[in-house]
Amino acid sequence: MANTEPKIRKSLVSGREVFICDNMVEPMMVQQVGALVRTLHYVRKEKSRPGIPGVAAVADIPLDRVAVDPFLRGLKQTVERLFSEEQFSDQRAYVNCSVFGDSYYTHRDCGAQEKHVTALYYANLEWNMDWGGETIYYNDEDDAELVILPR
């Protein structure tokens, strides 16, 4: 039987904190979010970074939803607990939708000198390891240092 206890693991990648949080969302909420993301209106406009080929599908979420949506509010509260010394403002909320053949490229979610935090949630209700889709964190020497499989 799979462990369903909340678990947080901290890693450092070139001095930057990465928290891998498992089982933080109640199973009923997981099901609701998984069903909801299938109904969103996606537009193929998202690029990993300027100057590279390919676009991916994205659905932007209005920032005013972060304060009122129980799931988004919970994610934000988790980030605030993990980075308790920081003050945050919401920059962007969105959902990517990847299908077979989509390509994502290495990128940063902010400039190298900026102190932003990204909360990444895999909303898939099932995932097969053979499908790939890992999130790879690279160190400052461009070596893959931490790999997270969707789950």
Secondary structure in CASP SS format (residue, H / E / C, confidence):
PFRMAT SS
TARGET T0000
AUTHOR 0000-0000-0000
METHOD secondary structure of the structure
MODEL  1
M C 1.00
A C 1.00
N C 1.00
T C 1.00
E C 1.00
P C 1.00
K E 1.00
I E 1.00
R E 1.00
K E 1.00
S E 1.00
L E 1.00
V E 1.00
S C 1.00
G C 1.00
R E 1.00
E E 1.00
V E 1.00
F E 1.00
I E 1.00
C E 1.00
D E 1.00
N C 1.00
M C 1.00
V C 1.00
E C 1.00
P H 1.00
M H 1.00
M H 1.00
V H 1.00
Q H 1.00
Q H 1.00
V H 1.00
G H 1.00
A H 1.00
L H 1.00
V H 1.00
R C 1.00
T C 1.00
L C 1.00
H C 1.00
Y C 1.00
V E 1.00
R E 1.00
K E 1.00
E E 1.00
K C 1.00
S C 1.00
R C 1.00
P C 1.00
G C 1.00
I C 1.00
P C 1.00
G C 1.00
V C 1.00
A E 1.00
A E 1.00
V E 1.00
A E 1.00
D E 1.00
I E 1.00
P C 1.00
L C 1.00
D H 1.00
R H 1.00
V H 1.00
A H 1.00
V H 1.00
D C 1.00
P H 1.00
F H 1.00
L H 1.00
R H 1.00
G H 1.00
L H 1.00
K H 1.00
Q H 1.00
T H 1.00
V H 1.00
E H 1.00
R H 1.00
L H 1.00
F C 1.00
S C 1.00
E C 1.00
E C 1.00
Q C 1.00
F C 1.00
S C 1.00
D C 1.00
Q C 1.00
R C 1.00
A E 1.00
Y E 1.00
V E 1.00
N E 1.00
C E 1.00
S C 1.00
V C 1.00
F C 1.00
G C 1.00
D C 1.00
S C 1.00
Y C 1.00
Y C 1.00
T C 1.00
H C 1.00
R C 1.00
D C 1.00
C C 1.00
G C 1.00
A C 1.00
Q C 1.00
E C 1.00
K C 1.00
H C 1.00
V C 1.00
T C 1.00
A C 1.00
L C 1.00
Y C 1.00
Y C 1.00
A C 1.00
N C 1.00
L C 1.00
E C 1.00
W C 1.00
N C 1.00
M H 1.00
D H 1.00
W H 1.00
G C 1.00
G C 1.00
E C 1.00
T E 1.00
I E 1.00
Y E 1.00
Y E 1.00
N C 1.00
D C 1.00
E C 1.00
D C 1.00
D C 1.00
A E 1.00
E E 1.00
L E 1.00
V E 1.00
I E 1.00
L C 1.00
P C 1.00
R C 1.00
END
